[in-house]
Amino acid sequence: VPGLVQLADVQHHSEPAVELEAVQAFCGTWVKDQRRSDSMDGFCQLFGVPRWLRQATRLMVGLEITLRGDMLMVKQVCKLSWLSTTETFPVDGLRTVPQRRRDMRSGKQLGQLVSVSGDVMQLRVVWQGSLSGQATDTLRLVLPEE
């Protein structure tokens, strides 16, 4: 059909796209460097995120990244613990996992570990339901003197 694009069904791939050792380098507790981090204000306004949640994004202080079996768990740590969220990404880099949306709207989001190369890891989330869309989070390991 002209104009129709179908995403590849990643379930048919058999080779992992991500090396486990590369993922393990990102495991730990990470403090958010406000100077080097992009502001979330524009993103929040674009998606109509409620004002209270916009303010809460400023209270995010870092990430706790752990491996549990074949899943990468990424907890966004907030100064208000009840606003901390945990997202799950299969380590194989192929599958997606449905989970609660990070903007707390109804519907689901799918999480996928896209790539890990050296000091950069990319995580993709795809939102379903109202205000559907996708975003890729790029995490970069930085030495203190950089």
N, CA, C and O atoms as a GROMACS GRO file, in nm:
protein
  584
    1VAL      N    1   0.086  -0.117   0.000
    1VAL     CA    2   0.000   0.000   0.000
    1VAL      C    3   0.090   0.123   0.000
    1VAL      O    4   0.176   0.135   0.088
    2PRO      N    5   0.074   0.214  -0.095
    2PRO     CA    6   0.156   0.335  -0.100
    2PRO      C    7   0.137   0.419   0.027
    2PRO      O    8   0.026   0.438   0.076
    3GLY      N    9   0.249   0.468   0.079
    3GLY     CA   10   0.243   0.554   0.196
    3GLY      C   11   0.234   0.481   0.329
    3GLY      O   12   0.231   0.545   0.434
    4LEU      N   13   0.230   0.348   0.327
    4LEU     CA   14   0.219   0.270   0.450
    4LEU      C   15   0.358   0.225   0.493
    4LEU      O   16   0.433   0.167   0.415
    5VAL      N   17   0.390   0.251   0.618
    5VAL     CA   18   0.518   0.208   0.672
    5VAL      C   19   0.489   0.114   0.788
    5VAL      O   20   0.408   0.145   0.875
    6GLN      N   21   0.554   0.001   0.788
    6GLN     CA   22   0.537  -0.095   0.896
    6GLN      C   23   0.670  -0.111   0.968
    6GLN      O   24   0.773  -0.134   0.904
    7LEU      N   25   0.667  -0.099   1.100
    7LEU     CA   26   0.788  -0.121   1.177
    7LEU      C   27   0.823  -0.269   1.176
    7LEU      O   28   0.734  -0.354   1.179
    8ALA      N   29   0.951  -0.299   1.173
    8ALA     CA   30   0.995  -0.438   1.175
    8ALA      C   31   0.955  -0.502   1.306
    8ALA      O   32   0.960  -0.438   1.412
    9ASP      N   33   0.917  -0.625   1.300
    9ASP     CA   34   0.883  -0.700   1.421
    9ASP      C   35   1.014  -0.751   1.481
    9ASP      O   36   1.070  -0.849   1.432
   10VAL      N   37   1.062  -0.684   1.586
   10VAL     CA   38   1.191  -0.718   1.643
   10VAL      C   39   1.193  -0.855   1.708
   10VAL      O   40   1.301  -0.906   1.738
   11GLN      N   41   1.080  -0.915   1.730
   11GLN     CA   42   1.077  -1.047   1.792
   11GLN      C   43   1.141  -1.153   1.702
   11GLN      O   44   1.177  -1.260   1.752
   12HIS      N   45   1.156  -1.128   1.573
   12HIS     CA   46   1.213  -1.226   1.482
   12HIS      C   47   1.366  -1.228   1.484
   12HIS      O   48   1.426  -1.320   1.430
   13HIS      N   49   1.429  -1.127   1.544
   13HIS     CA   50   1.574  -1.123   1.551
   13HIS      C   51   1.621  -1.220   1.659
   13HIS      O   52   1.554  -1.241   1.759
   14SER      N   53   1.738  -1.280   1.637
   14SER     CA   54   1.788  -1.374   1.736
   14SER      C   55   1.917  -1.328   1.801
   14SER      O   56   1.949  -1.374   1.910
   15GLU      N   57   1.992  -1.239   1.738
   15GLU     CA   58   2.117  -1.192   1.794
   15GLU      C   59   2.094  -1.069   1.881
   15GLU      O   60   2.028  -0.975   1.837
   16PRO      N   61   2.148  -1.069   2.003
   16PRO     CA   62   2.133  -0.952   2.087
   16PRO      C   63   2.203  -0.832   2.025
   16PRO      O   64   2.312  -0.844   1.970
   17ALA      N   65   2.140  -0.716   2.034
   17ALA     CA   66   2.195  -0.594   1.978
   17ALA      C   67   2.284  -0.522   2.079
   17ALA      O   68   2.349  -0.423   2.044
   18VAL      N   69   2.288  -0.569   2.203
   18VAL     CA   70   2.357  -0.500   2.311
   18VAL      C   71   2.443  -0.600   2.388
   18VAL      O   72   2.400  -0.711   2.416
   19GLU      N   73   2.566  -0.559   2.421
   19GLU     CA   74   2.655  -0.642   2.501
   19GLU      C   75   2.628  -0.618   2.650
   19GLU      O   76   2.622  -0.504   2.694
   20LEU      N   77   2.613  -0.725   2.726
   20LEU     CA   78   2.582  -0.717   2.868
   20LEU      C   79   2.690  -0.640   2.946
   20LEU      O   80   2.657  -0.562   3.036
   21GLU      N   81   2.816  -0.660   2.912
   21GLU     CA   82   2.925  -0.591   2.982
   21GLU      C   83   2.914  -0.440   2.963
   21GLU      O   84   2.943  -0.364   3.056
   22ALA      N   85   2.872  -0.395   2.846
   22ALA     CA   86   2.857  -0.252   2.820
   22ALA      C   87   2.744  -0.194   2.904
   22ALA      O   88   2.753  -0.081   2.953
   23VAL      N   89   2.637  -0.272   2.922
   23VAL     CA   90   2.524  -0.227   3.004
   23VAL      C   91   2.566  -0.217   3.150
   23VAL      O   92   2.526  -0.123   3.220
   24GLN      N   93   2.645  -0.313   3.198
   24GLN     CA   94   2.687  -0.315   3.338
   24GLN      C   95   2.766  -0.190   3.377
   24GLN      O   96   2.764  -0.150   3.494
   25ALA      N   97   2.835  -0.129   3.282
   25ALA     CA   98   2.911  -0.007   3.311
   25ALA      C   99   2.821   0.107   3.356
   25ALA      O  100   2.866   0.199   3.425
   26PHE      N  101   2.694   0.102   3.319
   26PHE     CA  102   2.599   0.208   3.354
   26PHE      C  103   2.528   0.181   3.486
   26PHE      O  104   2.458   0.269   3.537
   27CYS      N  105   2.544   0.062   3.541
   27CYS     CA  106   2.475   0.029   3.666
   27CYS      C  107   2.535   0.106   3.782
   27CYS      O  108   2.657   0.120   3.795
   28GLY      N  109   2.447   0.156   3.866
   28GLY     CA  110   2.491   0.231   3.983
   28GLY      C  111   2.395   0.346   4.010
   28GLY      O  112   2.289   0.355   3.950
   29THR      N  113   2.435   0.432   4.102
   29THR     CA  114   2.357   0.550   4.136
   29THR      C  115   2.426   0.671   4.074
   29THR      O  116   2.545   0.694   4.097
   30TRP      N  117   2.350   0.747   3.997
   30TRP     CA  118   2.405   0.860   3.923
   30TRP      C  119   2.336   0.989   3.964
   30TRP      O  120   2.213   0.994   3.975
   31VAL      N  121   2.415   1.092   3.986
   31VAL     CA  122   2.363   1.224   4.022
   31VAL      C  123   2.344   1.305   3.896
   31VAL      O  124   2.432   1.308   3.810
   32LYS      N  125   2.230   1.370   3.884
   32LYS     CA  126   2.202   1.452   3.766
   32LYS      C  127   2.283   1.582   3.773
   32LYS      O  128   2.276   1.654   3.872
   33ASP      N  129   2.358   1.610   3.669
   33ASP     CA  130   2.433   1.734   3.658
   33ASP      C  131   2.342   1.836   3.590
   33ASP      O  132   2.325   1.834   3.469
   34GLN      N  133   2.284   1.925   3.669
   34GLN     CA  134   2.188   2.022   3.617
   34GLN      C  135   2.249   2.110   3.507
   34GLN      O  136   2.180   2.146   3.412
   35ARG      N  137   2.378   2.143   3.519
   35ARG     CA  138   2.444   2.228   3.417
   35ARG      C  139   2.450   2.160   3.281
   35ARG      O  140   2.436   2.226   3.177
   36ARG      N  141   2.470   2.030   3.280
   36ARG     CA  142   2.488   1.958   3.153
   36ARG      C  143   2.361   1.892   3.102
   36ARG      O  144   2.359   1.837   2.992
   37SER      N  145   2.256   1.896   3.182
   37SER     CA  146   2.131   1.829   3.144
   37SER      C  147   2.038   1.927   3.073
   37SER      O  148   2.029   2.044   3.110
   38ASP      N  149   1.969   1.876   2.972
   38ASP     CA  150   1.871   1.958   2.901
   38ASP      C  151   1.753   1.987   2.991
   38ASP      O  152   1.711   1.902   3.070
   39SER      N  153   1.698   2.106   2.978
   39SER     CA  154   1.577   2.142   3.051
   39SER      C  155   1.460   2.062   2.996
   39SER      O  156   1.454   2.036   2.876
   40MET      N  157   1.368   2.024   3.082
   40MET     CA  158   1.249   1.951   3.040
   40MET      C  159   1.131   2.045   3.016
   40MET      O  160   1.023   1.999   2.978
   41ASP      N  161   1.148   2.175   3.037
   41ASP     CA  162   1.038   2.270   3.026
   41ASP      C  163   0.970   2.268   2.888
   41ASP      O  164   0.848   2.260   2.880
   42GLY      N  165   1.049   2.276   2.783
   42GLY     CA  166   0.992   2.277   2.648
   42GLY      C  167   0.917   2.149   2.617
   42GLY      O  168   0.808   2.152   2.560
   43PHE      N  169   0.975   2.036   2.654
   43PHE     CA  170   0.911   1.906   2.635
   43PHE      C  171   0.778   1.902   2.709
   43PHE      O  172   0.676   1.860   2.654
   44CYS      N  173   0.779   1.945   2.835
   44CYS     CA  174   0.658   1.942   2.918
   44CYS      C  175   0.549   2.031   2.861
   44CYS      O  176   0.432   1.993   2.860
   45GLN      N  177   0.586   2.148   2.813
   45GLN     CA  178   0.487   2.239   2.754
   45GLN      C  179   0.430   2.180   2.626
   45GLN      O  180   0.309   2.184   2.604
   46LEU      N  181   0.517   2.126   2.542
   46LEU     CA  182   0.473   2.068   2.416
   46LEU      C  183   0.370   1.957   2.437
   46LEU      O  184   0.274   1.947   2.361
   47PHE      N  185   0.390   1.875   2.539
   47PHE     CA  186   0.300   1.763   2.565
   47PHE      C  187   0.191   1.796   2.665
   47PHE      O  188   0.116   1.708   2.707
   48GLY      N  189   0.181   1.922   2.703
   48GLY     CA  190   0.073   1.963   2.792
   48GLY      C  191   0.079   1.898   2.929
   48GLY      O  192  -0.024   1.868   2.989
   49VAL      N  193   0.200   1.876   2.978
   49VAL     CA  194   0.217   1.815   3.110
   49VAL      C  195   0.166   1.913   3.215
   49VAL      O  196   0.201   2.031   3.210
   50PRO      N  197   0.086   1.867   3.309
   50PRO     CA  198   0.032   1.956   3.412
   50PRO      C  199   0.143   2.032   3.485
   50PRO      O  200   0.254   1.980   3.503
   51ARG      N  201   0.111   2.154   3.528
   51ARG     CA  202   0.210   2.241   3.593
   51ARG      C  203   0.278   2.173   3.712
   51ARG      O  204   0.399   2.184   3.729
   52TRP      N  205   0.200   2.101   3.796
   52TRP     CA  206   0.259   2.038   3.914
   52TRP      C  207   0.364   1.934   3.875
   52TRP      O  208   0.465   1.918   3.944
   53LEU      N  209   0.338   1.862   3.763
   53LEU     CA  210   0.433   1.761   3.719
   53LEU      C  211   0.556   1.827   3.656
   53LEU      O  212   0.668   1.777   3.668
   54ARG      N  213   0.533   1.940   3.588
   54ARG     CA  214   0.646   2.017   3.533
   54ARG      C  215   0.740   2.060   3.645
   54ARG      O  216   0.862   2.051   3.632
   55GLN      N  217   0.681   2.108   3.754
   55GLN     CA  218   0.763   2.149   3.868
   55GLN      C  219   0.837   2.028   3.926
   55GLN      O  220   0.952   2.040   3.970
   56ALA      N  221   0.772   1.915   3.927
   56ALA     CA  222   0.833   1.794   3.983
   56ALA      C  223   0.956   1.751   3.904
   56ALA      O  224   1.049   1.695   3.962
   57THR      N  225   0.959   1.776   3.772
   57THR     CA  226   1.076   1.737   3.692
   57THR      C  227   1.200   1.810   3.741
   57THR      O  228   1.312   1.759   3.726
   58ARG      N  229   1.183   1.926   3.799
   58ARG     CA  230   1.298   2.002   3.853
   58ARG      C  231   1.351   1.938   3.981
   58ARG      O  232   1.462   1.969   4.025
   59LEU      N  233   1.272   1.849   4.041
   59LEU     CA  234   1.312   1.782   4.165
   59LEU      C  235   1.382   1.648   4.140
   59LEU      O  236   1.422   1.580   4.235
   60MET      N  237   1.397   1.611   4.012
   60MET     CA  238   1.467   1.487   3.979
   60MET      C  239   1.616   1.507   4.004
   60MET      O  240   1.678   1.599   3.951
   61VAL      N  241   1.673   1.419   4.086
   61VAL     CA  242   1.812   1.438   4.129
   61VAL      C  243   1.909   1.336   4.068
   61VAL      O  244   2.030   1.354   4.079
   62GLY      N  245   1.858   1.232   4.007
   62GLY     CA  246   1.948   1.135   3.948
   62GLY      C  247   1.880   1.007   3.908
   62GLY      O  248   1.757   0.999   3.901
   63LEU      N  249   1.961   0.907   3.881
   63LEU     CA  250   1.912   0.777   3.837
   63LEU      C  251   1.977   0.666   3.919
   63LEU      O  252   2.093   0.676   3.959
   64GLU      N  253   1.901   0.562   3.943
   64GLU     CA  254   1.954   0.437   3.997
   64GLU      C  255   1.933   0.332   3.890
   64GLU      O  256   1.819   0.300   3.855
   65ILE      N  257   2.041   0.278   3.837
   65ILE     CA  258   2.034   0.182   3.728
   65ILE      C  259   2.083   0.047   3.779
   65ILE      O  260   2.194   0.035   3.831
   66THR      N  261   1.998  -0.055   3.762
   66THR     CA  262   2.032  -0.190   3.808
   66THR      C  263   1.993  -0.293   3.702
   66THR      O  264   1.909  -0.267   3.616
   67LEU      N  265   2.056  -0.408   3.711
   67LEU     CA  266   2.020  -0.523   3.626
   67LEU      C  267   1.950  -0.624   3.714
   67LEU      O  268   1.998  -0.660   3.821
   68ARG      N  269   1.834  -0.671   3.667
   68ARG     CA  270   1.761  -0.779   3.733
   68ARG      C  271   1.730  -0.884   3.628
   68ARG      O  272   1.636  -0.870   3.549
   69GLY      N  273   1.811  -0.986   3.628
   69GLY     CA  274   1.795  -1.089   3.525
   69GLY      C  275   1.826  -1.030   3.389
   69GLY      O  276   1.936  -0.978   3.366
   70ASP      N  277   1.729  -1.038   3.297
   70ASP     CA  278   1.750  -0.984   3.164
   70ASP      C  279   1.683  -0.848   3.145
   70ASP      O  280   1.655  -0.807   3.033
   71MET      N  281   1.659  -0.778   3.256
   71MET     CA  282   1.594  -0.646   3.252
   71MET      C  283   1.683  -0.538   3.313
   71MET      O  284   1.742  -0.558   3.419
   72LEU      N  285   1.690  -0.426   3.246
   72LEU     CA  286   1.757  -0.307   3.298
   72LEU      C  287   1.650  -0.222   3.365
   72LEU      O  288   1.550  -0.186   3.303
   73MET      N  289   1.670  -0.191   3.492
   73MET     CA  290   1.575  -0.111   3.569
   73MET      C  291   1.635   0.028   3.585
   73MET      O  292   1.747   0.042   3.635
   74VAL      N  293   1.561   0.130   3.542
   74VAL     CA  294   1.608   0.268   3.554
   74VAL      C  295   1.509   0.344   3.641
   74VAL      O  296   1.396   0.371   3.601
   75LYS      N  297   1.554   0.377   3.760
   75LYS     CA  298   1.470   0.452   3.854
   75LYS      C  299   1.510   0.599   3.846
   75LYS      O  300   1.626   0.635   3.869
   76GLN      N  301   1.414   0.684   3.814
   76GLN     CA  302   1.435   0.828   3.814
   76GLN      C  303   1.407   0.875   3.956
   76GLN      O  304   1.293   0.876   4.001
   77VAL      N  305   1.511   0.915   4.026
   77VAL     CA  306   1.501   0.949   4.167
   77VAL      C  307   1.461   1.096   4.183
   77VAL      O  308   1.523   1.186   4.126
   78CYS      N  309   1.356   1.116   4.261
   78CYS     CA  310   1.302   1.250   4.285
   78CYS      C  311   1.320   1.283   4.434
   78CYS      O  312   1.317   1.193   4.518
   79LYS      N  313   1.338   1.411   4.464
   79LYS     CA  314   1.346   1.454   4.604
   79LYS      C  315   1.220   1.416   4.680
   79LYS      O  316   1.225   1.390   4.800
   80LEU      N  317   1.108   1.411   4.611
   80LEU     CA  318   0.983   1.362   4.669
   80LEU      C  319   0.971   1.216   4.628
   80LEU      O  320   0.937   1.186   4.514
   81SER      N  321   0.999   1.125   4.721
   81SER     CA  322   1.010   0.983   4.687
   81SER      C  323   0.887   0.928   4.617
   81SER      O  324   0.900   0.838   4.534
   82TRP      N  325   0.767   0.977   4.647
   82TRP     CA  326   0.646   0.925   4.585
   82TRP      C  327   0.637   0.962   4.437
   82TRP      O  328   0.553   0.908   4.366
   83LEU      N  329   0.724   1.054   4.390
   83LEU     CA  330   0.727   1.089   4.248
   83LEU      C  331   0.836   1.014   4.171
   83LEU      O  332   0.846   1.026   4.049
   84SER      N  333   0.918   0.936   4.243
   84SER     CA  334   1.020   0.857   4.175
   84SER      C  335   0.952   0.750   4.091
   84SER      O  336   0.855   0.689   4.134
   85THR      N  337   1.004   0.727   3.971
   85THR     CA  338   0.946   0.626   3.882
   85THR      C  339   1.054   0.529   3.838
   85THR      O  340   1.172   0.564   3.831
   86THR      N  341   1.013   0.406   3.808
   86THR     CA  342   1.105   0.305   3.759
   86THR      C  343   1.056   0.255   3.624
   86THR      O  344   0.939   0.218   3.609
   87GLU      N  345   1.146   0.255   3.528
   87GLU     CA  346   1.115   0.204   3.394
   87GLU      C  347   1.200   0.080   3.368
   87GLU      O  348   1.310   0.067   3.422
   88THR      N  349   1.147  -0.010   3.286
   88THR     CA  350   1.212  -0.138   3.259
   88THR      C  351   1.244  -0.149   3.110
   88THR      O  352   1.163  -0.116   3.024
   89PHE      N  353   1.366  -0.198   3.083
   89PHE     CA  354   1.412  -0.214   2.944
   89PHE      C  355   1.479  -0.350   2.930
   89PHE      O  356   1.575  -0.378   3.003
   90PRO      N  357   1.431  -0.437   2.838
   90PRO     CA  358   1.498  -0.566   2.818
   90PRO      C  359   1.643  -0.544   2.772
   90PRO      O  360   1.669  -0.460   2.687
   91VAL      N  361   1.735  -0.621   2.829
   91VAL     CA  362   1.877  -0.603   2.800
   91VAL      C  363   1.913  -0.648   2.659
   91VAL      O  364   2.016  -0.607   2.606
   92ASP      N  365   1.830  -0.732   2.598
   92ASP     CA  366   1.865  -0.782   2.465
   92ASP      C  367   1.862  -0.674   2.357
   92ASP      O  368   1.912  -0.697   2.247
   93GLY      N  369   1.804  -0.558   2.386
   93GLY     CA  370   1.799  -0.450   2.288
   93GLY      C  371   1.701  -0.475   2.176
   93GLY      O  372   1.695  -0.398   2.080
   94LEU      N  373   1.624  -0.582   2.186
   94LEU     CA  374   1.531  -0.619   2.078
   94LEU      C  375   1.386  -0.604   2.118
   94LEU      O  376   1.304  -0.554   2.040
   95ARG      N  377   1.352  -0.649   2.239
   95ARG     CA  378   1.212  -0.648   2.283
   95ARG      C  379   1.175  -0.513   2.346
   95ARG      O  380   1.260  -0.431   2.378
   96THR      N  381   1.046  -0.495   2.362
   96THR     CA  382   0.993  -0.380   2.434
   96THR      C  383   0.911  -0.432   2.552
   96THR      O  384   0.861  -0.544   2.549
   97VAL      N  385   0.897  -0.348   2.655
   97VAL     CA  386   0.820  -0.385   2.772
   97VAL      C  387   0.713  -0.280   2.796
   97VAL      O  388   0.746  -0.162   2.809
   98PRO      N  389   0.584  -0.320   2.802
   98PRO     CA  390   0.479  -0.223   2.834
   98PRO      C  391   0.485  -0.186   2.983
   98PRO      O  392   0.510  -0.271   3.068
   99GLN      N  393   0.462  -0.059   3.011
   99GLN     CA  394   0.466  -0.010   3.148
   99GLN      C  395   0.387   0.119   3.160
   99GLN      O  396   0.338   0.173   3.061
  100ARG      N  397   0.374   0.168   3.281
  100ARG     CA  398   0.302   0.293   3.306
  100ARG      C  399   0.375   0.410   3.240
  100ARG      O  400   0.498   0.414   3.236
  101ARG      N  401   0.298   0.504   3.187
  101ARG     CA  402   0.358   0.621   3.123
  101ARG      C  403   0.430   0.708   3.224
  101ARG      O  404   0.383   0.726   3.336
  102ARG      N  405   0.544   0.762   3.184
  102ARG     CA  406   0.622   0.846   3.275
  102ARG      C  407   0.555   0.981   3.300
  102ARG      O  408   0.587   1.048   3.398
  103ASP      N  409   0.463   1.023   3.212
  103ASP     CA  410   0.392   1.150   3.235
  103ASP      C  411   0.264   1.129   3.316
  103ASP      O  412   0.185   1.222   3.335
  104MET      N  413   0.244   1.006   3.363
  104MET     CA  414   0.132   0.968   3.449
  104MET      C  415  -0.005   0.979   3.383
  104MET      O  416  -0.106   0.979   3.452
  105ARG      N  417  -0.009   0.990   3.251
  105ARG     CA  418  -0.137   0.989   3.180
  105ARG      C  419  -0.184   0.845   3.166
  105ARG      O  420  -0.109   0.751   3.189
  106SER      N  421  -0.311   0.830   3.128
  106SER     CA  422  -0.363   0.695   3.105
  106SER      C  423  -0.297   0.638   2.980
  106SER      O  424  -0.246   0.712   2.895
  107GLY      N  425  -0.300   0.509   2.969
  107GLY     CA  426  -0.235   0.442   2.858
  107GLY      C  427  -0.102   0.384   2.900
  107GLY      O  428  -0.063   0.394   3.017
  108LYS      N  429  -0.034   0.326   2.808
  108LYS     CA  430   0.093   0.260   2.836
  108LYS      C  431   0.206   0.325   2.758
  108LYS      O  432   0.183   0.403   2.665
  109GLN      N  433   0.326   0.292   2.799
  109GLN     CA  434   0.443   0.325   2.720
  109GLN      C  435   0.523   0.197   2.703
  109GLN      O  436   0.517   0.108   2.788
  110LEU      N  437   0.596   0.188   2.595
  110LEU     CA  438   0.683   0.075   2.569
  110LEU      C  439   0.826   0.122   2.589
  110LEU      O  440   0.865   0.228   2.540
  111GLY      N  441   0.906   0.042   2.661
  111GLY     CA  442   1.046   0.076   2.684
  111GLY      C  443   1.138  -0.018   2.610
  111GLY      O  444   1.116  -0.139   2.609
  112GLN      N  445   1.241   0.038   2.546
  112GLN     CA  446   1.337  -0.044   2.472
  112GLN      C  447   1.477   0.013   2.490
  112GLN      O  448   1.498   0.133   2.476
  113LEU      N  449   1.573  -0.074   2.522
  113LEU     CA  450   1.714  -0.038   2.523
  113LEU      C  451   1.760  -0.041   2.378
  113LEU      O  452   1.767  -0.148   2.317
  114VAL      N  453   1.791   0.076   2.323
  114VAL     CA  454   1.822   0.085   2.180
  114VAL      C  455   1.968   0.049   2.152
  114VAL      O  456   1.997  -0.031   2.064
  115SER      N  457   2.059   0.110   2.230
  115SER     CA  458   2.201   0.083   2.204
  115SER      C  459   2.285   0.121   2.325
  115SER      O  460   2.248   0.204   2.407
  116VAL      N  461   2.401   0.055   2.332
  116VAL     CA  462   2.504   0.090   2.429
  116VAL      C  463   2.635   0.083   2.354
  116VAL      O  464   2.670  -0.021   2.298
  117SER      N  465   2.707   0.194   2.352
  117SER     CA  466   2.834   0.198   2.281
  117SER      C  467   2.930   0.286   2.360
  117SER      O  468   2.911   0.407   2.369
  118GLY      N  469   3.031   0.225   2.416
  118GLY     CA  470   3.129   0.302   2.493
  118GLY      C  471   3.064   0.370   2.611
  118GLY      O  472   3.014   0.304   2.702
  119ASP      N  473   3.064   0.503   2.610
  119ASP     CA  474   3.012   0.580   2.723
  119ASP      C  475   2.871   0.633   2.699
  119ASP      O  476   2.825   0.720   2.772
  120VAL      N  477   2.801   0.582   2.597
  120VAL     CA  478   2.667   0.631   2.563
  120VAL      C  479   2.567   0.515   2.558
  120VAL      O  480   2.592   0.412   2.496
  121MET      N  481   2.453   0.536   2.626
  121MET     CA  482   2.343   0.439   2.622
  121MET      C  483   2.218   0.514   2.579
  121MET      O  484   2.191   0.624   2.626
  122GLN      N  485   2.141   0.452   2.489
  122GLN     CA  486   2.016   0.513   2.444
  122GLN      C  487   1.898   0.424   2.481
  122GLN      O  488   1.898   0.304   2.455
  123LEU      N  489   1.798   0.487   2.542
  123LEU     CA  490   1.674   0.421   2.582
  123LEU      C  491   1.558   0.488   2.510
  123LEU      O  492   1.549   0.611   2.507
  124ARG      N  493   1.470   0.409   2.452
  124ARG     CA  494   1.355   0.466   2.381
  124ARG      C  495   1.227   0.431   2.455
  124ARG      O  496   1.208   0.319   2.501
  125VAL      N  497   1.139   0.531   2.465
  125VAL     CA  498   1.005   0.507   2.516
  125VAL      C  499   0.907   0.554   2.410
  125VAL      O  500   0.924   0.658   2.348
  126VAL      N  501   0.803   0.474   2.391
  126VAL     CA  502   0.697   0.505   2.295
  126VAL      C  503   0.567   0.510   2.374
  126VAL      O  504   0.530   0.413   2.441
  127TRP      N  505   0.497   0.624   2.366
  127TRP     CA  506   0.372   0.642   2.439
  127TRP      C  507   0.254   0.603   2.353
  127TRP      O  508   0.247   0.636   2.234
  128GLN      N  509   0.162   0.533   2.414
  128GLN     CA  510   0.040   0.493   2.347
  128GLN      C  511  -0.076   0.567   2.413
  128GLN      O  512  -0.061   0.619   2.524
  129GLY      N  513  -0.189   0.572   2.347
  129GLY     CA  514  -0.306   0.639   2.405
  129GLY      C  515  -0.303   0.787   2.374
  129GLY      O  516  -0.253   0.829   2.270
  130SER      N  517  -0.356   0.868   2.467
  130SER     CA  518  -0.362   1.013   2.442
  130SER      C  519  -0.221   1.070   2.433
  130SER      O  520  -0.131   1.029   2.507
  131LEU      N  521  -0.204   1.165   2.342
  131LEU     CA  522  -0.074   1.226   2.317
  131LEU      C  523   0.035   1.122   2.294
  131LEU      O  524   0.137   1.120   2.363
  132SER      N  525   0.011   1.034   2.198
  132SER     CA  526   0.109   0.930   2.167
  132SER      C  527   0.233   0.994   2.104
  132SER      O  528   0.226   1.103   2.047
  133GLY      N  529   0.343   0.927   2.116
  133GLY     CA  530   0.469   0.976   2.060
  133GLY      C  531   0.583   0.890   2.111
  133GLY      O  532   0.561   0.784   2.168
  134GLN      N  533   0.704   0.938   2.090
  134GLN     CA  534   0.820   0.865   2.137
  134GLN      C  535   0.932   0.962   2.171
  134GLN      O  536   0.934   1.076   2.125
  135ALA      N  537   1.025   0.915   2.252
  135ALA     CA  538   1.143   0.993   2.288
  135ALA      C  539   1.259   0.896   2.307
  135ALA      O  540   1.240   0.781   2.345
  136THR      N  541   1.378   0.944   2.280
  136THR     CA  542   1.499   0.867   2.306
  136THR      C  543   1.581   0.941   2.410
  136THR      O  544   1.621   1.056   2.389
  137ASP      N  545   1.606   0.875   2.521
  137ASP     CA  546   1.691   0.931   2.627
  137ASP      C  547   1.834   0.886   2.600
  137ASP      O  548   1.859   0.767   2.582
  138THR      N  549   1.926   0.980   2.596
  138THR     CA  550   2.067   0.948   2.577
  138THR      C  551   2.140   0.973   2.708
  138THR      O  552   2.144   1.086   2.757
  139LEU      N  553   2.196   0.867   2.763
  139LEU     CA  554   2.272   0.876   2.887
  139LEU      C  555   2.420   0.866   2.852
  139LEU      O  556   2.461   0.777   2.778
  140ARG      N  557   2.500   0.957   2.906
  140ARG     CA  558   2.642   0.960   2.875
  140ARG      C  559   2.722   0.960   3.004
  140ARG      O  560   2.699   1.042   3.093
  141LEU      N  561   2.817   0.867   3.015
  141LEU     CA  562   2.907   0.864   3.128
  141LEU      C  563   3.012   0.973   3.109
  141LEU      O  564   3.076   0.980   3.004
  142VAL      N  565   3.030   1.057   3.210
  142VAL     CA  566   3.122   1.170   3.198
  142VAL      C  567   3.220   1.164   3.315
  142VAL      O  568   3.180   1.144   3.430
  143LEU      N  569   3.347   1.182   3.286
  143LEU     CA  570   3.447   1.188   3.391
  143LEU      C  571   3.434   1.319   3.466
  143LEU      O  572   3.397   1.420   3.405
  144PRO      N  573   3.462   1.323   3.596
  144PRO     CA  574   3.444   1.446   3.675
  144PRO      C  575   3.516   1.567   3.620
  144PRO      O  576   3.464   1.678   3.633
  145GLU      N  577   3.634   1.552   3.558
  145GLU     CA  578   3.707   1.668   3.509
  145GLU      C  579   3.660   1.720   3.374
  145GLU      O  580   3.708   1.823   3.328
  146GLU      N  581   3.566   1.649   3.307
  146GLU     CA  582   3.517   1.693   3.176
  146GLU      C  583   3.429   1.814   3.189
  146GLU      O  584   3.379   1.865   3.089
   0.00000   0.00000   0.00000
